[in-house]
Amino acid sequence: MSDPTRTSQSTRHATDPAAAAARTPAAAVAPTIRRRRAAVFRALLAAAALTGVLLAALGSPAPAHLLTRFTVQANLAMALVSACSAHRAWTGRRPVSPRITGALLPFLALPALAHYALPGADTTAFTLPDAGAPTAAQAVAPQFLYALTPLAALADWLLLTGPRGFRLSYAWQWPAYPLLHLAFALAFPAMAGAPSPTVTTALTLALAICLLPLITIGIDQVRPAPRLHNNRISPQGIGPLK
């Protein structure tokens, strides 16, 4: 009995167009979809994240110490990943793994939550240093790092990214680095560049670190799919012609 998964000798060595098409993988003939609007938006997102970091560095007496702050690390990662995503969307290449892009959503939300909702959290290693009399750059930088960049990343996820790309296993992978950063800030506050957070603040941060990925994954499973591009074929893969 012949094996249907193997290519016959006649098909393998045939040179007519029908046989050549049968041996051509689908990825080689699939049309390249360039998402120009998504690429431009993600390039602006990368610029916003980088601008916030630069403004924070200009207004700080010790710019190198800002690299120990979680919000600066998260925004630098967002700038790098968004630039890569913009290039891939512009050229029609495979997008960046949702394991990476999805992790940045709770990473950016955590410092914003600590800044706006936790009293006294500005003295922790998750936010910027508390400036007594802030300069113009120090006053504008938090607007980029805590508001503009997280909201733009949220809009990119909800409006320009397909749903149900996050797996349940990410719920324990994404909190790994924030929890490690929190433990480092508790054990070595001097090296973290900030005083050790109080017990209440540390427990609240740990709870938020664990809950934010679960909330993100849960929303991703139920949110509607955005209309990314107009095709004649349904983007669901199986369905009638539009």
HELIX and SHEET records of a PDB file:
HELIX    1   1 GLN A    9  ARG A   12  1                                   4    
HELIX    2   2 PRO A   17  ARG A   23  1                                   7    
HELIX    3   3 ALA A   26  VAL A   29  1                                   4    
HELIX    4   4 ARG A   36  LEU A   58  1                                  23    
HELIX    5   5 PRO A   63  THR A   68  5                                   6    
HELIX    6   6 PHE A   70  THR A   91  1                                  22    
HELIX    7   7 PRO A   98  ALA A  117  1                                  20    
HELIX    8   8 ALA A  121  THR A  123  5                                   3    
HELIX    9   9 ALA A  136  PRO A  142  1                                   7    
HELIX   10  10 GLN A  143  LEU A  148  3                                   6    
HELIX   11  11 THR A  149  LEU A  160  1                                  12    
HELIX   12  12 TYR A  170  GLN A  173  1                                   4    
HELIX   13  13 ALA A  176  ALA A  187  1                                  12    
HELIX   14  14 PRO A  189  ALA A  192  1                                   4    
HELIX   15  15 VAL A  199  VAL A  222  1                                  24    
END                                                                             
